[in-house]
Amino acid sequence: MNSWSFLFDLGWILDEPEKQTLRDKWASTFVVRRKAKPIGTAPVRYKRIGFAGLFLIVPEVDRAKATVESSLQ
């Protein structure tokens, strides 16, 4: 990984509510804490991201439409 890529990821993550880098979004990966417990479900929506004339469509969890399941708490 070169330094420009690292700096781009750092800048990206500062403004990202899910704290995912662009590579994480592209690969649909999340960092999950070791003792994390699921609290519900949420639909996945596709977001269009544009940068320097390029556009990517990446999946995101739609937290606004999340449902908390009482049996999981």
Secondary structure, 3 states (H helix, E strand, C coil): CCHHHHHHHHHHHHCCCCCCCHHHHHHCCCCCCCCCCCCEECCEEEEEEEECCEEEEEEEECHHHCEECHHHC
